[in-house]
């Protein structure tokens, strides 16, 4: 069931484009220099020994292992799923990623390969990555994926509508996709709302889009598709973590955050976890509330993990390609 | 959960001598009248330090005079610049060592010495090295002259940085110096003396003498000193002003502050919280320009205080050598007692003190980051400089009231303005009586930017072209 709160109470009246605009534009501004300085300062935290071991395992558990290519095939998806099931064949204690993230038509193959392992299948939908299609197409895209068994839906917002000031359109589309996430038994696939922050460009826009994603019913807000020039960055993720933290203060509801695209090294992943801990708090350090969308991150984390265990660097030949 | 394991910086790079003499005429004297300098975080002994007598002061001034007459005043600006560049480069090469030494002797976190103090020290020498051969363009006409011997007395809060603020412009302008570091933090100044030797700086151009207040007073009173530069408390600043009145000595004083950090209701709130934290908890609040009075517009007080307290709960207090430490030790027992006394007074006068739940180490001098709410302008904690990690919170309703309250202090060193409205920044900044005003940021320093105060915060400017002028005479 969608979590309960009153959008009308949040914006102080009926949901219209004007009321949404007034509400979103009343949020405190974001000072770019200050935000980036805070992100940089958190980046200097020194994570060693036991805390590093914890962070590396957490990074794997919070990972949406992703393949989103035009050349994806059932065999490729199966191979990735097997990687998720056994990330490190030399260490069977190695944790597994939270989910596999694929295009909608690959969901059946992923479900088949993952079985009852507990690893979720996330499907990108709504004419990913551009989102430039009719609402009917976007909804059908979503329904197909849910029907095929997707546990999670990663939708994109209509950036064109957002940038032209048509917040109501963005809001309505998210709500409609949310409804399309409903399964036959009445339960809902988890909805992640991709803001495509690289196209929104300003931090003020990103804060507003975050709130729009939350008020419209998203379970997660996600930075990027991974398909544009600027994807996840630490300042953007920090800003979105402030948004979910403040939203929790107002509503008592915890929304998740998923940075995606461009996070390739264990070192980067640990920096993100530091930001989660110090901005949103330890309560967000769970796969239910924080995910990395990444394809090549897993192997770097595995190499760092092996290094920490054995004291020696192995190399790419000692982790499996997926 | 995700607790940060200890990540201590290694001390291996730093070797202190067991005892230090004064650095006079390019050589260290034999240690005499020694006292012990300690690490305020652990109270462990670091080295024996000499106390300079009036006779030692005289020797140091004579060495400086001699170097000025015979060597330094005869060098071209370009030659002086070469030495300054060399010193700047050595500071960069030895940056980690200096950062560790500073953290040990001062108690401030390695994060700050590594990322702020020492980089700024090098930047100051690089900046003024560039001026040394361009004095004709300083705005004093052609060929401005140095004063001669400069007596410089500096505080313990930024030991090496204050040294750089004093020595770099003095040498670039062609003066020679006798500098006295604070009694609790002499070690980086003594390492700097070694750097002067390493750079091949002519003997006597820089002299460093150590000791207590009397040594400083003897130095400033010395009749062969031409220029006095002091950074420290307003009380001592007054004594110095009296002491040099009626002499030909030029004086610059950089004294206390009680800066207002003004947050309007249209401020970028999350960044304002960071600015407040940086403004008052940077360097344990041992900052003359600290944003120690938070002026917050009434309508956002609750929201801002909630965010601020939550942020304060993430501050890590402890071992200053740990790379994750945000709040280090208070520099001395004396300072700790002063902070404790003032906060008690603040509570007695009706303020409400709050501090996050953080573990205080058993040894050493520590004070938890503290915020006092419900402070009225009449309260002591709104008027006196606490010089510790203590923030006093006052409210205002209108911009005019904010300006009136901000200016209602005998000090006038710095101020901060937080608003998304550019025109308000300009208008309010224009009305504030402070030497440095930051907009949507706080505690930013750059060698190209002049720094200094109004009223009881002192006179003269350090940094930039203005800072250079304090060490030069014009043609007239």
Interface residues (C-beta under 8 A of the other chain):
Chain A: X28 X29 X30 X31 X33 X34 X35 X37 X38 X44 X45 X46 X47 X48 X49 X50 X51 X52 X54 X55 X58 X242 X249 X273 X277 X278 X282 X285
Chain B: X1 X2 X3 X4 X5 X6 X7 X111 X115 X266 X267 X268 X269 X270 X271 X274 X275 X306 X314 X323 X324 X420 X440 X441
